[in-house]
Amino acid sequence: MRMLIAGVAVAALAGCSLPTSLVPGEPNVSKYSDKAPKEYAGCVLPLWRQEIAGTTQTAISNGYRITAPSVITADEILDIVKSKDGSRVSLYQGPPWAKSAALRQAVRDCL
C-alpha cells in the first residue's frame, strides 16, 4: 500500500514539472506584435534573463520559444510564432501564486 501511495505522489509531482505549453489550455497572455519573431525575441530575452538568469531561447517551427525555468512549479514559456503581419505571442505561466509579473510586463513592453 505504501508503494502505491508513493507512486501516486511521485506521479503527481512529476505532472507539476511539465512545461505548461504541454498542458492543454489557453495561454495566460496572447497578443500580436508588428515585430518579426527574431526581433521580438531579441527584445524579450534580455529582460527575462535580468529576472531569471537560466532563461533560454530555442528555435521552434516558424519562430522561437523562450523558457524561464522554475524550481517550484512549471516553467514560464513564451512562444513567438510568425504571423501574417509580424508575430503571435503566447505566454504560458503556472498557477496564480507562481506567476511572474515582471516576465508578463516584459512581454507587453516589447510589443
C-alpha positions as CSV (number, residue, x, y, z in Angstrom):
1,M,0.0,0.0,0.0
2,R,2.9,2.4,0.8
3,M,4.4,1.8,-2.6
4,L,1.1,2.7,-4.3
5,I,0.8,5.9,-2.3
6,A,4.4,6.8,-3.0
7,G,3.9,6.1,-6.7
8,V,0.8,8.3,-6.9
9,A,2.7,11.1,-5.0
10,V,5.7,10.9,-7.5
11,A,3.3,10.9,-10.5
12,A,1.5,14.0,-9.1
13,L,4.8,15.8,-8.5
14,A,6.1,14.9,-12.0
15,G,3.0,16.5,-13.5
16,C,3.9,19.7,-11.8
17,S,7.3,19.9,-13.6
18,L,5.9,19.7,-17.2
19,P,6.2,22.8,-19.2
20,T,2.8,24.5,-19.3
21,S,2.8,24.6,-23.1
22,L,2.4,20.8,-23.0
23,V,-0.6,21.1,-20.8
24,P,-3.9,21.7,-22.7
25,G,-5.3,25.1,-22.2
26,E,-5.2,28.7,-23.2
27,P,-2.1,30.9,-22.8
28,N,-2.3,33.4,-19.9
29,V,-1.4,36.2,-22.4
30,S,-2.0,36.1,-26.2
31,K,-1.0,39.1,-28.2
32,Y,0.1,40.2,-31.7
33,S,3.2,42.2,-32.4
34,D,4.2,44.1,-35.6
35,K,7.8,42.8,-35.0
36,A,9.2,39.7,-36.7
37,P,9.8,36.8,-34.3
38,K,13.6,37.3,-34.2
39,E,13.2,41.0,-33.4
40,Y,10.6,40.4,-30.7
41,A,12.6,37.5,-29.1
42,G,15.7,39.9,-29.1
43,C,13.7,42.3,-27.1
44,V,12.2,39.9,-24.5
45,L,15.1,37.5,-23.9
46,P,17.4,40.1,-22.1
47,L,14.6,41.3,-20.0
48,W,13.7,37.8,-18.9
49,R,17.3,37.0,-18.2
50,Q,17.5,40.0,-15.9
51,E,14.8,38.4,-13.8
52,I,15.7,34.7,-14.2
53,A,19.3,34.0,-15.2
54,G,18.7,30.5,-16.5
55,T,16.2,31.7,-19.2
56,T,16.9,30.1,-22.6
57,Q,15.7,30.6,-26.2
58,T,15.2,27.8,-28.7
59,A,14.1,27.8,-32.3
60,I,10.6,26.3,-33.0
61,S,8.6,25.9,-36.1
62,N,8.1,29.4,-37.5
63,G,9.6,31.2,-34.5
64,Y,11.1,30.9,-31.1
65,R,10.4,29.6,-27.6
66,I,11.8,31.4,-24.5
67,T,11.7,29.4,-21.3
68,A,12.2,30.7,-17.8
69,P,12.9,27.7,-15.5
70,S,11.1,27.3,-12.2
71,V,12.3,25.2,-9.3
72,I,8.9,25.1,-7.6
73,T,6.3,24.9,-10.4
74,A,6.0,24.7,-14.2
75,D,8.4,26.8,-16.3
76,E,7.1,30.1,-17.7
77,I,7.1,29.8,-21.5
78,L,6.8,32.3,-24.3
79,D,6.1,31.1,-27.8
80,I,6.7,33.7,-30.6
81,V,5.4,32.5,-33.9
82,K,5.4,34.2,-37.3
83,S,2.1,35.6,-38.3
84,K,0.9,37.5,-41.4
85,D,2.0,40.9,-40.3
86,G,4.5,40.2,-37.5
87,S,4.3,37.7,-34.6
88,R,1.8,35.9,-32.4
89,V,3.0,35.9,-28.8
90,S,1.6,33.3,-26.4
91,L,2.7,33.4,-22.7
92,Y,2.1,30.3,-20.6
93,Q,2.5,30.6,-16.8
94,G,2.0,28.4,-13.8
95,P,-0.5,28.8,-11.0
96,P,-1.5,32.3,-9.9
97,W,0.8,32.3,-6.8
98,A,3.8,31.4,-9.0
99,K,3.3,33.8,-12.0
100,S,6.0,36.4,-12.6
101,A,4.5,39.9,-13.1
102,A,8.0,41.1,-14.4
103,L,8.0,38.5,-17.2
104,R,4.5,39.3,-18.2
105,Q,5.3,43.0,-18.2
106,A,8.4,42.4,-20.4
107,V,6.1,40.6,-22.9
108,R,3.8,43.7,-23.1
109,D,6.7,46.2,-23.1
110,C,8.2,44.5,-26.2
111,L,5.0,44.5,-28.3
